[in-house]
Amino acid sequence: MKPRIAYIKHSTCVESYTLPLESVDTRTLIQSSLRRSGPISLFSEYEADFIIVKSSKSKECLIWKEWLYFNDVDIFRGEIAKIHDLDRQYSARAVDPYKFDWSVYDIVICIDITVPSRIVKRYPNTLWCYYLQEPCLSFKYAETFGPMFGYNVFIDQMLVMERIPAERLARYTEWPRMSIHFPQFLQNGEAIKKLYPDEDEPKSGIYIESRSYRQRGEEDVQALSKFGPVRGGYSEIEMIMRNLCRSKYLVVLPNRRTVRYRGQSLVEGISAGCLVLSPQRDILYRDLLTPGTIVSTFDELMDRIEYFEKNPDAYDKERQLQKSRVDEYCFNIPMQNLLSVLEAHKKRKVPILSVMCLWLKEKLEYWLVFRINHMINYPLMMYSRKIFRKIFRQDIEIIVARILSWRYDRIKDRAEKAKYSGDATRPVS
């Protein structure tokens, strides 16, 4: 019997789906996503429910704000505007976490900390899991010390290549807190392909991964066009998935340097039926690549595509290898591990000492994440501006403000005024 699973987000979340699952089919739900295709197989294979929850004012439920402070000022402004707009849109169909019966679910997976801690404690038989949208201080804390605020499992969004050892599961029965590898893109090797059977054949051309597409040169597109249509640059999830299903290859341009990222687009490309060709550098999901699909230079990429065009059997062999890796690392093993933790959760017998330690851990987390953070960061920001304003120029002041997460709008406006006042070298006062 399959477990009842809920996948939930708060009404201010700027990613994932925007429609409740009970009113639409899986394909329509995935197409409603704001940014990412997400855990498609959770809905298609395990019939999970998707729920939008009203944003709570509990301190732990505001932890999503942390990642905004690590972005550029303009991104910060844009995201805040988008968040307020989303909150207004979702208010009509979002559920109240205090009035909802969570006991009907065996597993609840949250984007960020969505349900307040005091609600989590009311449903001890439910396995409460969460992951954070973007890296932030709380991400590092949970990765090191385990999940926070009464939740049972922290998900780090990484590929899973081995089962959880029995010793860890036995330890969980006495200390029900665990951090596990579990990809956000929970998809089997044909997840997207099954959503769009009408787009599957015949496959032709190349889809350029989004980060590479933004940095592409005209010479790159011109060279790749000899192998068919060159696609990329779409922002709507539906267009991305449809064009992946039409394409024969998904490529990450090795001659265009990108920042370090997980490589979730590789999962989408493989589950749409593409053969992925990519360099290994800067990609955390590099284990999805086979030796025959790793390229280091643009010339090597061109040679590899030409080889696969002339050798269809080699193409099919590499594609099947990549598909099997996605099946195992992005679906089978992750779900086996999650279900193993669920079994351990049902068998837990937490000793009184562990109960006391967990209570103390939660109290300390509130101090570490909120009280001490505010006590140190706010005064430090105030005094650092007074000390440094006569020494550093406006650019340095903006950097200091960004690091310490305080008053972006005002500092940026003052920097711009100084820039256009005719005295750009004068420090901001």
N, C-alpha and C positions, 0 to 999 in steps of 0.2 A: 504494500500500500504506500503510495507516494505521500510525503509530508505536505501539509498545508503551509505555503510560503507566501509572505507579503513582502513586496519591494516598495519602500515608501520614500518620499521626499517632502521637505517643508515647502510652504507656499512662496518663499523667497528664493528658492533654489534656481540658479540660472542654467542648469543643465538638465538632461533627462527629459522624460515625456510630459505632455501637458493634458492628456485625456485619461480619465479613469477607465480601466480595462473592461469593466462590466458593460460599458456602453459601446465598445468597438471591438473589432477583431485584432489579432496580434499585429498584422501588417500595418493597419491604420494607427495603432498605438506607437509602433516604432517610427513611423513617418511623422508623428507629432513631436518628436524629440527636438529640443532646442539646439543641441550640440553633437551628441554622440549616439551611436546606435545602441550601445549598452548591452545588457545581458539578455540577448534575444532568446537563447535556449532555455532560460529560466521560465519564460512564458510559453514557448512552443512545446517544450518537453515536460515541464513540471506544472504547467497551468497555474503559475503564480499570479497573485493579484497585485495590481499597481494602485497605490493609494497616495493622494496628495493630502498632507496634514497641515492644518493651520499653524503658522509660525508662532512658537511660544516665546514668551519673554523671560523664561527661566534662563539663568546664566549659562548653564551648560549647552542650551540650545542656540546660543548666539556665538558659538565657537567658530562658525563658518566665516565670521567677519575677519578672522586672522589673515586668511590668504589674500584678502583685498589689499592689505598693507604692504604686500611684497611686490605689487604691480606698479607700473608707471602711473603718474598722476592722471593723465587723460583716460587711461583704462579704468582707474579707480572711479572717476566721475561717471563714465559711461555705464559701468557695472551697477553703481548705486541707482542711477536713473532706471535701468532695466529691472532691478530688484523691486523698486517701488511699483513699477508698472505690472510686473508679474503678480505681486501680492494683491493688487486690485483685481486682476483677472481671475485669480484662483479662489478668492474669498467665497464665492458662491458655491463652488463644488468641493472645497476642502473640508475634511472631517475634523472634528474637535478631538484631539488626542485624549482628553479627559473623559469624554463620553463614549468613546469607541470601545467595543469588546475585543481586546487583543488575545483573549484566551482561545479563540477559534483557530489561531495559527500556531504551528509548531516552531516556525522560524520567521523572524522579522529582520529584514536587511534594510538599514537606513542609510541614506546619503547624508553625511554629517550626523550630528547628534540631533535627531528629529523629535524624539519623544522624551519629555522630561524624566529625570531620574526617579521621581516619586511615583510616576506611572509605571515605569519599568519594574519597580519593586513589588507592585501589586500583582504582577503576572510572572511568578518565579518559574513556572513550568514552560514558559516560552523561551526559546534561545534568541537572545537579543544581540544582533550583529550591527556593525556600522563601519563605514569607511569615510574618509575625508576627501572632498573634491580636489583639493590642491595641497602640495606640501606646505606645512607651516609648523610652528613650534609644537602644537598639540599632536601633530602627526609624529614628530620625532619622539615625543614623550610616550605615546601609545605604542610605538614600534619598540621602544626600549623596555618599558615597564608594564605593558599590557593595557587593555581597554580601560576607559575611565567612566566614572559616574554610574556605576552599577551595571553597565553593559557586560555581556559575557565574552564577546569575540570582537577583536579588531581585525579588519581586512586591509591588507597593505597593497592590493591590486597587482601583485606580481604573479608571474607564471608559476604553476605548480608541477614539479617533476617527480615528486615522491610522496608516498603516503605518510601521514602523521604517525610517528612511532607509538607503540602501545604504552610505553612508559609515560609519554606526555599525556595520553588520554587518561591513564590511571591517575596521574597527578591532578588532572582537571576535576575528577570526582571529589577531590578534597579542597581544591582551590579553583572555583569555576570562573577563571579568567584566562584568556588565551589570545595571542596574536597569530594569525595564520596567513599563508600565501593564498590568495584567491583573486583571480582577475576580474576587474570590473566588466570587461567584455567577455562574459560567460557565453561562449558560442562554440558549437561544434563545427566540423569542417564543411558543412553545407547549410549553415543557418540562414545566411542571406540569399543563397542560391535558391532555397526552397520558398522564400518569400516572393521571388520574382521568376517563376518558371517560364514566363513568356519572354524574358530578356536573355535567356541562357544561351541560345544557339542562333546563328553561328557567332562565336567569339572572335573579335579581331581588334587590333590596335593596342594602344598603351595608355594606362592611366598613371599620371604623375602624382605621387603622394603630396598632400596639401602643403607641407612646409617646403618641400623641394619646388613645388609649382610657384610659390611666391618668390622664390629666388632664381627661377629659371632664366636662361638667356634665350634669345631668339635662335641662336645657333644650336642650342640643345633641342628645341622643338623641331627645327628644320631637319636635323640629323635623324631624330627618332621617327619622323613622319614617313620615312621609307618603308617602315614596317606596318603602316596603317594609320588610322586616325589617332591623334594625340589628344587625350582628354584630361580634365582637371580644373581646379579652381572653383568648384561648386560649393555653395554654402548650405543649401537645403539637403537634409538627410536623404530624402527620396531620390534626388538627382544623383547624389554620391553613390548610393547603393545600386541604382539602375545602371549607371555608367560603369561601375565596377563589374556588374554582371555581363555587360556588353564587351568588356575588355579582356584581352588574352593575358596581359602582363600588368602588374603593379610595380612601378619602379621608384626607388629613392635615389635621386641623382647624387653620385659619389663626389662630383666636382663642386657641389654647392653645400658649404658647411652649415650645419644647423646646430641648435642648442641640444643638450642631452634631453631625451624624452623616452617614454616607455615604448612607443612603437605600436600603439593599439590599432593604427591603420593597417598594419600587417595582418592582424587577425581578421579585420573586415575584408581585406583583399583575398585572403586564402578562403574564407568562408563564402565568398562570392564566386569562387572558381578560378581566380587568377593565379598565375605563377608570380611570386614575389622575388624581385631582384634588388638587392640592397647591400650597402656596405655595413659592416658590423659596428663601426664606431658610433658612439653617442646613442645607441639603441639598447634599451634594457631587455627588450623581447628578442634579442638576437638568437636565442635558442630555437626559434621557429624557422630560421634559415638553415638550409642544407649546404654542405660544402660546394655543391655545384651551382648555388644561386647567390653566393657572396661575391660582390664585385668591389674593387678598390678604386678604379679609375673609370672615366667616361668611355674611354676606348675599350676597356674590358667589358663594360656593360653592352656596348654595341656588338662586340664579338660574341658575347654570350647569347644575345637575342638572335643573332644571325645563325648561330649553331643550333638553337632550339627550333628555329624556323625550318631548317634543313633536316632536323631529326625529330619528328613528332613523337617517336617512342621515348626518346630521352626527356622530352617536354612532359609527357604523361607520367613518366617515372618520378621526376622531381616534384611534380604537382601532387601526386599521391603521397609522397613522403611528407611534404608540407601539410597536407590535409590531415594525415595521421597524427602529426605533432599537435596541431590545433585541437583535434579530437581528444587527445590525451591531456595536454597541458592546460587547455582552456575550457574543458568541460568534464571529461570522465573523472580524472583524479581530483580536481577541485570539489566536485559534488560528492565524491566518495568521502573525502576528508570532512566536508561540512556535515554529512549525515553521520559520520563516526563521532563527531563532536556532539551532535544531537543525541546519539545513544548514550554517550558518556554523561551528558547533561541530565538525562532521565535517571541515571543510576547514581547521581551524586549523593554523597553523604558528608556534608561539610561539618567538620568538627567545630566546637564552640570557639576554639582559639582562632581558627581561620575566619569565622564570622566577625570576631572582634578586630582582627587585622584588616579585613576588607572594609569594615566601617571606618577604621582609622585612616586607611589608604584613601578612601573617598573624601574624608574631611581635609586631608593634606592636599589632595588634588585641587580642591576649591581655593585653597590658599596659594598654591603654586601657580595655578593658571590665571586666577583673577586678582586676589588681594595683593600678592607680592608683585605681580606684573604691573598693576596700577600704582602701587606705592613707589616703585622704582622708576618706571618709564615716564610717568607724568612729570614728577619733579625734575628728573634728569633732562627732559625735553625743555622745560622752562629755563633751567639754569644754563644748559648748553647753548641756547640761543643768545643769552646775555654775554657769555664768555667768548663765543666764537664769532659773533657778528662783526666785530672790528678786525678780525684776522682773515676770515675766509670770505670769498665772494659768494654771490647768490647761488651759484650752482652747488657749492659745497653745503650751503644751508638746506637746499632741497634734498640732498642726499641724506643729511642727518635727520631731517624730518621723515623721510621715507623709511629709514631704518627704525626709528623710534615710533613710527605709526601715529602721527598726531598732526592735525590741522593742515591737511594738504591744500585745500582750496585757498585759504588765506595766504599761505606762504608762496604758492605758485603765482597768485595775482600780484603780490608785492614784487616778486622777481620780475614779472612781465612789465610792471610799471617802471622799475628801475632800468630795464632794458630799453624801453622806448622813450625815456625822459631825456635822452641825449648824454647820459652819464652811466653807460653800461658797466664801467669798471668799478663804480662806487659800490661798496658793500651795502646790502639791504639793511636798513635800520628798523 
